[in-house]
Amino acid sequence: MARSLALWSIAVSGIALTLGLDTLAKPCNGLTAVPALEEMLPRARAALDIPGTEQVAVDPARRCIGIQVRTQGTARLVKLLLRGVKVPREAVDLRVVEPVPAPGG
């Protein structure tokens, strides 16, 4: 019980620390080779397990792993996950996209 509480508090602290860092996040720099991106892709695809993550794919033209999420909160969680699975932030183009409304809605 104490261990799970400790892990929870660490996770909450990590999220709290990243809340104000969105403006400091580095976008994809396009310097990562496509084979290296393809090697990282399975680790980055773990982001699909986070609700609100829409897409994770290699963009060979931009030389980035493109990740689309629905909210800023999801983006923060994805950043933490990527750090944990050792996918460099500069290899990722993380975008928050608005959900497409249903026709007639």
C-alpha positions as CSV (number, residue, x, y, z in Angstrom):
1,M,0.0,0.0,0.0
2,A,2.7,2.5,0.9
3,R,4.7,1.6,-2.2
4,S,1.7,2.2,-4.5
5,L,1.0,5.5,-2.7
6,A,4.7,6.5,-3.2
7,L,4.5,5.7,-6.9
8,W,1.3,7.7,-7.2
9,S,2.8,10.7,-5.6
10,I,5.8,10.5,-7.9
11,A,3.6,10.4,-10.9
12,V,1.5,13.3,-9.7
13,S,4.7,15.3,-9.0
14,G,6.0,14.6,-12.5
15,I,2.8,15.7,-14.1
16,A,2.7,18.9,-11.9
17,L,6.3,19.7,-12.9
18,T,5.5,19.4,-16.6
19,L,2.3,21.5,-16.5
20,G,4.2,24.8,-17.1
21,L,6.8,23.4,-19.5
22,D,4.7,23.3,-22.7
23,T,6.3,26.5,-24.0
24,L,9.8,25.0,-23.4
25,A,9.1,21.8,-25.3
26,K,11.3,21.3,-28.3
27,P,9.6,20.4,-31.5
28,C,10.9,17.7,-33.8
29,N,14.2,18.9,-35.3
30,G,14.1,16.6,-38.4
31,L,17.7,15.4,-37.7
32,T,16.9,11.8,-36.8
33,A,17.5,9.2,-39.5
34,V,14.4,7.3,-40.6
35,P,15.8,3.9,-39.6
36,A,16.4,5.2,-36.1
37,L,12.8,6.5,-36.0
38,E,11.5,3.2,-37.1
39,E,13.5,1.5,-34.3
40,M,11.9,3.9,-31.8
41,L,8.4,3.5,-33.2
42,P,7.4,0.4,-31.2
43,R,8.3,2.2,-27.9
44,A,6.5,5.4,-29.0
45,R,3.4,3.4,-29.9
46,A,2.9,2.7,-26.2
47,A,1.3,6.2,-26.3
48,L,-1.7,4.6,-28.1
49,D,-2.6,3.0,-24.7
50,I,-3.2,6.5,-23.3
51,P,-6.8,7.6,-23.9
52,G,-7.0,10.5,-26.2
53,T,-4.0,9.5,-28.4
54,E,-5.2,9.4,-32.0
55,Q,-2.1,8.5,-34.0
56,V,1.5,7.4,-33.8
57,A,3.4,7.1,-37.0
58,V,6.8,7.8,-38.7
59,D,6.7,10.8,-41.0
60,P,9.7,10.1,-43.3
61,A,9.4,13.4,-45.1
62,R,9.8,15.4,-41.9
63,R,12.0,12.8,-40.3
64,C,9.8,12.7,-37.2
65,I,7.5,10.4,-35.2
66,G,4.2,12.1,-35.5
67,I,1.9,11.8,-32.5
68,Q,-1.6,13.3,-32.5
69,V,-3.6,13.7,-29.2
70,R,-6.9,15.3,-28.3
71,T,-6.0,17.4,-25.3
72,Q,-3.1,19.2,-23.6
73,G,-3.4,16.8,-20.7
74,T,-2.9,13.8,-23.0
75,A,0.1,15.6,-24.5
76,R,1.7,15.9,-21.1
77,L,1.2,12.3,-20.3
78,V,2.6,11.3,-23.7
79,K,5.7,13.4,-23.0
80,L,6.2,11.6,-19.7
81,L,5.8,8.2,-21.3
82,L,8.2,9.1,-24.1
83,R,10.8,10.1,-21.6
84,G,10.2,6.8,-19.7
85,V,10.7,4.7,-22.8
86,K,13.7,6.7,-24.0
87,V,12.3,8.3,-27.1
88,P,14.0,11.7,-27.5
89,R,11.7,14.6,-27.6
90,E,13.5,16.1,-30.6
91,A,12.5,13.1,-32.6
92,V,8.8,13.6,-32.0
93,D,6.2,16.0,-33.5
94,L,3.5,16.0,-30.8
95,R,0.3,17.8,-31.8
96,V,-2.9,18.5,-30.1
97,V,-5.8,18.2,-32.6
98,E,-9.4,19.0,-32.2
99,P,-11.8,16.1,-32.4
100,V,-13.8,16.1,-35.6
101,P,-17.5,16.7,-34.8
102,A,-20.0,14.1,-36.0
103,P,-22.1,15.2,-39.0
104,G,-25.2,16.9,-38.0
105,G,-24.0,17.3,-34.4
